[in-house]
């Protein structure tokens, strides 16, 4: 039979039935009070839910965030050997996987915090009810009610919503706990909890806390130590302090009892654990092998500029991104550079009076807090930094950051209570130590690639972050001269060119009048000499004459090309009057040693994110054929050379070859007995206010300067050869195994020709002598077709004696003493007093 029901009929019946149901509901509402009560209750619940959704639920973060949650992690820094040398962290954090947590540790935390964790769905309703009752009884008293939160709720609090103390936060915890349980399994939740829980001493997570409280990895802890960590979530700043040890022991033993009650340890093991002391180590900073504060601070600045400081700056920030940074730091060279610079500062400062406090505290009643917050400390021998608490005559009391105090003797008259000073133990008391007021900087670089191997920017980075290696602008003095001579070599001169060492004056206009240059000590000229002799003896008059002849515009262009500075073309710039840093000077000398090819200085080799992916690399050279599956028979793939050619390679070698003479016969002769192929130049600026040495070998370049932060005279005897060069010498002696005996190599296009060292004339009959310090005949470097003409003969070498005799007579005429060994002095020692100071 056909279905004759139409759509209109169906709609009619639906409307009729709905109307009947509505009429029935109205009748029940009017006549049945229980129906009305149920309706009111449902309405209230819907209204409450709507209100809760508007004010709370809709603003809650999604629990799905925990699936991709990246905890804030510190940046770890490695040296060039791959060893960790430091970290950048404001909190102690170490992430472990669930399988890395020892089972007794898990049981201890469950016993202390949430024994039903593996059975509830995120909320322990009995525990919550107890917390409500506790909250009601303490309401208005100012006391904080017990939490009643499950571990899941604590994860929600620590990661998603914060630690606000309110009923609203508790409701948010409960809602999020249910959501978290639907997104993560129990092992994932517990892993988050044990890695993120704050446990005091700036530590987050159990591994960081194990290091902070016991100086152990979590896998090396014993039962009583697991139980102690488990009590910390309740009150880390209370239980972690030595003065609250009794409270901590009571709470720790309670946890052990709970573990026995829950069947997670035996009574015998718990009893043995209870007999153990807390065993906490003193609060301390992380200790790493390298003492390289200036180097690491410079790395930190560069990383912040590139990646940002905090999590708000991006996923790879320095203090939250968990970066792994490989630096160029060489710990052996760094230790030696630090020791050499400190020794030089102390030698210069030896015997000087106490020069004042490091700093002062403003409130003696809060001296310990102020000392800790100042971050001032020192790492040198057994010295310590403390606060003068009292003074009576030359004796008093000194206090330290750990709260301990001791008697202090030998106090200077100028010392006052509240001064922050350096002291050293002296039997059962303490003695005042003077930190050098003079300071300086030292940089060590690999000239083949520009990698900075060591950097010391003062006596100790803990005394202040100002880095004199990179931030102190100083006049370089005579260390600028090699680049003046390089300009001369680029413009037709040779190392054998004769230059007049004589009076040189320049008219500077009506306002300034005439300026006459002088050699060091106001010494006048001595006639014509080779360029080599002028550089070895650091003669100002010869340097200025070369600069004037080739043009100061060309000289300052050379200086700018090697990165020293951008100077005005004034003749004084040829004598080192412009400002620069020791880092820039070292990089310029590295170009000389590397045949004129210069690399940008770098401290960071590459940076990896928390997952190990390289996100920045200093060397970005591409070698697309380096990973061929099979060699195709063509020339082997090679990386393209890096850096830029800032100077003619032949010119660079000629300068280096002359600067080797500075070590052998010139102002840096103190380095000669090292027996190494070294080149370098000393420098001393007017005053003298700064003393310098920059130089090195084909593989290592180092530079050092000394001077006051507020420039003033170092004293008339202060010269680069006497103060700065010995620092470099100590550095080499401490790292002798790192210095090769392989000499500098000449680039293509350089001709080595025998010449008479005094006259600069070519020699054919003689041979270069083994004693290079006194040799009359030497090998000199020339560019093709620039070597001297074939005119000299071996017998003409007697000109040397004539020249030396003339020098002796000239000095005698000036009233200077002439001894029987004067000739040897002229030939051998050539102390810096013969020139190079401005």
CORDA-V244662 format. One record per pair of residues at least 4 apart in sequence whose ideal C-beta (glycine too) atoms are under 6 Angstrom apart, sorted by the first residue. I is the first residue (numbers start at 0). J is the second residue. D is the distance in Angstrom with one decimal. If there is no record, write none. Layout:
i = {I;I}
j = {J;J}
d = {D;D}
This chain:
i = {4;27;27;28;28;51;51;52;52;60;60;62;62;62;63;64;65;71;71;72;72;72;73;73;73;74;74;74;75;75;75;76;76;76;77;77;77;78;78;78;78;79;79;84;84;85;85;87;87;89;90;90;91;91;91;91;92;92;92;93;93;94;95;95;97;97;100;100;100;103;103;104;106;106;107;107;107;107;108;108;109;109;109;110;110;110;110;110;111;111;112;113;113;114;115;115;116;117;119;120;121;121;121;121;122;122;123;126;127;130;130;133;133;134;137;137;148;148;150;151;151;151;152;152;153;154;154;154;154;155;155;155;155;156;156;157;159;160;163;172;175;179;183;183;191;192;193;194;195;196;197;198;198;198;198;199;199;199;199;200;200;200;202;202;202;203;205;205;206;208;208;209;209;209;209;212;213;214;215;215;220;220;222;223;223;226;226;226;227;229;230;230;230;230;231;231;234;235;237;238;243;244;247;247;252;255;255;255;258;258;259;259;259;264;264;289;290;291;291;291;292;293;293;293;293;293;294;294;296;297;298;298;302;302;303;303;306;306;307;307;307;308;308;308;308;309;309;310;310;312;315;315;316;321;322;323;324;325;325;326;326;327;327;327;327;329;332;332;332;332;333;335;335;335;336;336;336;336;336;337;339;339;339;340;340;341;343;344;344;344;347;348;348;353;353;354;356;356;356;357;357;358;359;359;360;360;360;360;363;365;366;366;367;370;370;371;375;376;376;377;377;377;377;377;381;381;382;382;382;383;384;385;385;385;385;386;386;387;387;387;388;388;389;389;389;390;390;390;393;394;395;395;396;397;397;397;397;398;399;405;406;407;408;409;409;410;414;421;421;422;422;422;423;423;425;435;437;437;438;438;438;439;439;440;440;440;440;441;441;442;442;442;442;442;442;443;443;443;444;444;444;444;445;445;446;446;446;446;448;449;449;449;449;450;451;451;454;456;456;456;457;466;467;468;468;469;469;472;473;473;474;474;474;475;475;475;475;475;476;476;476;476;476;477;477;477;478;478;478;478;478;479;480;481;481;482;482;483;483;483;483;483;484;485;485;485;486;486;486;486;487;487;487;488;488;488;489;490;492;493;493;494;494;494;494;494;495;495;495;495;495;496;497;498;498;498;498;499;500;500;500;500;500;500;501;502;503;503;503;503;504;504;505;506;507;507;516;516;516;517;518;518;518;518;518;519;519;519;524;528;528;529;531;531;532;533;533;534;535;535;535;535;536;536;536;537;537;537;538;539;539;542;543;543;546;546;546;546;549;551;552;554;555;555;558;559;560;561;561;561;562;562;562;563;563;563;564;564;566;566;571;572;572;574;579;579;581;581;584;584;585;585;586;588;588;589;589;590;590;590;591;591;591;592;592;594;594;594;595;595;595;595;595;596;596;597;597;598;601;604;605;605;606;606;607;607;608;608;620;620;622;622;624;625;646;646;648;649;649;649;652;652;652;652;653;655;655;656;658;658;659;660;660;661;661;661;661;662;662;662;662;662;663;663;663;664;664;665;666;666;666;666;667;667;667;667;668;668;669;670;670;673;675;676;677;678;679;681;681;681;681;682;682;683;683;683;683;683;684;684;685;686;687;687;688;688;689;689;690;690;690;690;690;691;691;691;692;692;692;692;692;693;695;695;695;696;697;698;701;703;703;703;705;707;713;717;718;719;720;720;745;749;750;751;752;752;752;753;753;753;754;754;754;754;755;755;755;756;757;757;758;760;760;761;761;762;762;764;765;765;767;767;767;768;772;773;775;775;781;781;791;803;803;807;807;810;811;817;823;824}
j = {8;31;34;34;35;55;56;56;57;64;159;178;179;182;182;68;183;310;319;92;321;609;86;87;88;87;317;322;83;86;323;84;85;324;81;83;325;82;84;328;330;327;329;287;289;287;295;299;317;318;201;203;201;202;207;211;203;204;207;206;207;194;99;206;186;190;104;105;193;222;225;225;258;263;225;226;229;254;112;229;113;114;116;114;254;257;258;261;229;254;150;149;150;261;119;123;150;185;123;180;151;176;177;180;173;176;149;147;147;145;147;144;145;144;142;144;152;153;192;176;179;188;172;176;157;158;188;191;192;159;172;175;176;160;172;195;175;171;168;176;179;183;187;188;195;196;205;204;203;232;203;202;208;231;235;231;235;236;239;211;239;282;207;208;211;207;217;228;217;212;228;213;215;217;220;279;224;280;219;220;224;225;272;272;275;251;254;255;251;254;238;250;251;254;235;238;238;239;243;247;247;277;251;277;273;269;272;273;263;264;264;266;269;268;269;330;378;295;328;333;460;454;455;456;460;466;328;454;464;602;326;602;306;317;308;317;315;316;312;313;316;312;316;317;318;316;318;316;319;316;320;608;320;609;606;607;606;604;605;602;603;450;451;602;604;452;443;452;453;734;453;730;733;734;441;443;453;455;730;455;726;729;730;441;455;458;726;435;437;458;437;435;437;411;433;436;418;419;420;375;419;419;417;418;366;369;386;417;417;369;386;398;402;386;400;400;384;384;461;382;384;421;459;461;423;424;421;423;432;422;421;397;398;399;422;398;419;395;416;418;396;398;395;396;416;395;410;416;410;408;407;410;404;405;407;422;429;404;403;429;428;429;428;430;431;414;418;432;434;429;431;432;430;432;430;458;705;707;457;467;708;704;705;456;467;468;581;455;703;454;468;581;582;585;702;452;453;701;451;585;589;700;450;452;589;592;593;700;598;598;599;600;601;601;600;602;468;466;467;468;467;470;471;581;582;580;582;578;689;704;575;576;684;479;575;579;584;682;575;682;683;684;691;537;682;835;584;680;682;691;693;575;542;654;680;557;558;542;545;546;554;573;534;557;650;654;549;553;554;557;492;545;549;492;650;653;650;549;496;781;785;530;531;653;657;779;529;754;759;779;787;530;527;530;533;541;544;527;524;525;528;538;540;541;524;524;516;540;543;544;513;515;514;513;511;514;539;540;543;521;522;538;539;540;834;834;835;836;540;532;533;759;657;660;536;538;541;657;660;661;664;665;665;833;834;666;834;835;834;574;837;573;570;573;551;554;570;573;553;568;568;573;566;568;563;565;645;587;590;645;583;586;587;579;583;587;577;579;572;577;576;576;577;837;583;584;702;704;693;702;700;702;600;693;700;593;700;595;597;645;651;654;655;697;700;648;651;746;644;646;647;648;651;642;644;642;645;642;617;617;613;616;614;615;611;613;612;614;638;639;636;638;636;636;650;651;746;748;749;782;745;746;749;780;780;678;743;780;678;680;678;664;665;665;666;667;680;667;670;671;677;679;671;771;772;772;829;829;681;720;831;835;679;681;720;724;828;829;724;677;728;731;738;742;696;694;694;692;719;720;724;691;719;687;690;718;719;836;688;689;837;712;713;717;706;710;704;706;705;717;719;722;723;704;719;723;703;719;723;724;727;702;699;700;701;738;743;739;727;723;726;727;722;711;717;722;831;723;724;831;749;780;781;778;779;781;786;762;776;778;759;761;762;779;760;762;796;777;799;802;798;787;791;787;791;776;791;793;776;793;776;777;778;774;827;826;796;799;785;786;795;822;825;817;821;815;817;821;827;828}
d = {5.0;4.9;4.8;5.7;5.9;5.4;5.8;4.5;5.5;5.8;4.9;3.7;4.7;4.7;6.0;6.0;6.0;5.9;3.7;5.4;3.1;5.9;4.8;5.9;3.2;4.3;5.1;4.2;5.8;5.1;5.3;5.6;4.5;4.8;5.5;5.6;5.1;5.5;4.7;4.4;5.4;5.3;5.6;5.2;3.9;5.2;5.0;5.7;5.2;5.6;5.3;5.5;5.4;4.0;3.7;5.8;4.9;6.0;5.6;4.0;5.0;5.3;4.0;5.4;4.7;4.2;5.4;5.6;5.8;5.8;5.0;4.7;5.7;3.7;4.3;5.1;3.9;5.9;5.6;4.8;5.9;5.5;5.6;5.9;5.6;3.8;4.7;5.6;4.1;4.8;5.8;4.9;4.4;5.7;5.1;5.8;5.2;5.7;5.3;5.3;4.4;3.5;4.9;4.0;5.4;5.7;5.1;4.7;5.1;5.9;2.6;4.5;5.2;4.0;4.6;5.1;3.9;5.2;5.1;4.3;5.4;5.6;4.2;4.6;5.9;5.9;5.8;5.2;5.2;5.1;5.1;3.8;5.5;6.0;5.6;5.1;5.9;5.2;4.6;6.0;6.0;5.8;4.0;5.1;5.8;5.8;5.1;4.3;6.0;5.5;5.5;5.2;3.9;4.3;5.2;5.8;3.0;5.6;4.1;4.0;5.9;5.9;3.9;4.4;4.3;5.9;5.3;5.8;4.8;5.8;5.6;5.6;5.5;4.3;5.8;5.2;5.7;4.8;4.4;5.9;4.0;5.6;4.3;3.8;4.2;4.8;4.4;5.1;5.0;5.1;5.4;4.3;5.5;5.9;4.5;5.8;5.6;5.5;5.3;4.3;5.9;5.8;6.0;5.9;5.0;4.3;5.5;5.9;4.5;4.5;5.8;5.4;4.9;4.9;5.4;4.7;5.8;5.4;5.8;4.8;2.6;5.3;5.8;3.7;4.9;4.9;5.6;4.3;5.7;5.9;5.8;5.2;5.6;5.0;4.9;5.4;4.8;5.7;2.4;5.2;4.5;6.0;6.0;5.6;6.0;5.4;5.7;5.6;3.9;4.8;4.1;5.7;4.6;3.3;5.7;4.3;5.3;4.5;5.3;5.7;5.6;3.8;5.6;5.9;6.0;4.2;5.3;4.8;4.2;5.9;4.1;5.2;4.0;4.8;5.0;5.7;4.2;4.9;5.8;4.9;4.9;4.2;4.1;4.8;4.9;6.0;3.9;4.2;6.0;5.8;5.6;3.9;6.0;4.3;5.1;4.3;3.7;5.5;5.5;6.0;4.8;4.5;5.1;5.8;4.9;4.2;5.7;5.1;5.6;5.5;4.7;6.0;5.8;5.4;5.1;5.2;5.5;5.2;4.4;5.1;5.3;5.8;5.2;5.7;5.5;5.8;5.2;5.1;5.5;5.8;5.9;4.2;5.8;4.8;5.6;5.0;5.6;5.9;5.2;4.6;4.4;4.9;5.0;4.7;5.7;3.8;5.9;5.6;5.0;5.2;4.8;5.5;5.6;5.9;4.3;5.7;5.4;4.6;5.2;5.2;4.3;4.9;5.5;5.5;5.5;4.8;5.6;4.3;5.3;4.2;6.0;5.9;5.6;5.1;4.0;6.0;6.0;5.6;4.9;5.8;5.9;5.3;3.9;5.0;3.7;3.6;4.7;4.6;4.3;5.4;5.0;5.4;4.9;4.5;5.5;4.6;4.0;4.6;5.4;5.1;5.3;5.0;4.7;6.0;3.6;4.3;4.5;5.1;5.4;2.9;5.5;5.1;5.5;5.6;5.6;5.1;5.0;3.5;4.6;4.3;5.4;5.0;3.9;5.4;5.4;5.8;4.9;3.9;5.0;5.9;5.4;5.9;4.4;4.9;4.6;5.4;5.7;5.7;4.1;3.3;5.3;4.2;5.7;4.7;4.0;4.1;5.9;5.0;3.8;4.8;5.0;4.1;5.3;5.0;5.8;5.1;5.3;5.5;6.0;5.2;5.5;4.8;5.4;5.9;5.3;5.0;5.3;5.2;4.8;4.6;4.1;4.5;5.3;5.6;4.8;5.4;5.4;4.4;4.4;5.7;4.9;5.2;4.6;5.8;5.5;5.3;5.3;5.5;3.5;5.9;5.6;5.1;4.6;5.9;5.8;4.7;5.9;5.1;4.4;5.0;5.6;5.2;5.2;5.0;3.5;6.0;5.0;5.3;5.3;5.6;5.3;4.1;5.1;5.1;3.8;5.3;5.7;6.0;4.9;5.0;4.3;5.8;5.0;5.7;4.9;4.9;5.6;3.7;5.5;4.1;5.8;4.3;4.9;5.9;5.9;4.6;3.6;4.9;4.5;5.2;5.6;3.5;6.0;5.1;4.7;5.3;4.4;2.4;4.4;5.8;6.0;5.7;5.5;5.9;5.6;5.0;6.0;3.8;5.4;3.7;4.8;5.7;4.7;5.1;4.8;5.1;4.6;4.0;5.3;5.3;5.5;5.7;6.0;5.0;5.4;5.1;5.0;4.8;4.5;4.2;4.0;5.5;5.0;4.3;4.9;6.0;4.9;5.2;5.1;5.1;5.5;4.0;5.1;5.0;5.2;6.0;4.6;5.9;3.7;5.4;4.9;5.5;5.3;5.8;5.9;4.0;5.4;4.8;5.7;3.6;5.9;4.6;3.8;4.7;5.4;5.5;4.6;4.1;4.8;5.5;5.4;4.3;5.6;4.3;5.3;5.4;5.1;5.2;4.7;5.9;5.4;5.5;4.2;4.9;5.6;4.9;4.1;5.2;5.2;5.2;5.3;5.7;5.7;5.9;4.8;5.0;5.5;4.6;3.8;5.9;4.7;5.5;5.9;3.8;6.0;5.0;5.7;4.9;4.9;5.9;5.0;6.0;5.8;5.3;5.4;5.5;5.3;5.2;4.5;4.6;4.2;5.8;5.3;5.3;5.8;5.0;5.8;5.9;5.2;5.9;5.5;5.8;5.5;4.1;5.9;5.3;1.9;5.2;3.2;4.7;5.8;3.5;4.9;4.7;5.3;4.9;4.9;4.5;5.3;4.6;5.4;4.5;5.3;4.8;5.6;4.4;5.4;3.9;5.2;5.5;4.5;4.7;4.6;4.7;5.0;5.3;5.7;5.4;3.9;4.5;5.0;3.8;4.9;3.9;5.3;5.8;5.4;5.9;5.9;5.3;5.0;6.0;5.8;5.3;3.6;5.8;4.5;4.6;5.1;3.9;4.1;5.2;5.0;4.8;5.7;5.6;4.5;4.7;5.5;6.0;5.9;5.6;5.9;4.7;5.0;5.4;5.9;4.9;4.7;5.3;5.4;5.5;3.8;4.1;5.1;5.1;5.4;3.1;4.3;4.5;5.1;5.7;5.4;3.9;5.5;4.9;5.2;5.4;4.9;4.1;5.2;5.4;6.0;5.2;5.5;4.3;5.1;5.0;5.3;5.4}
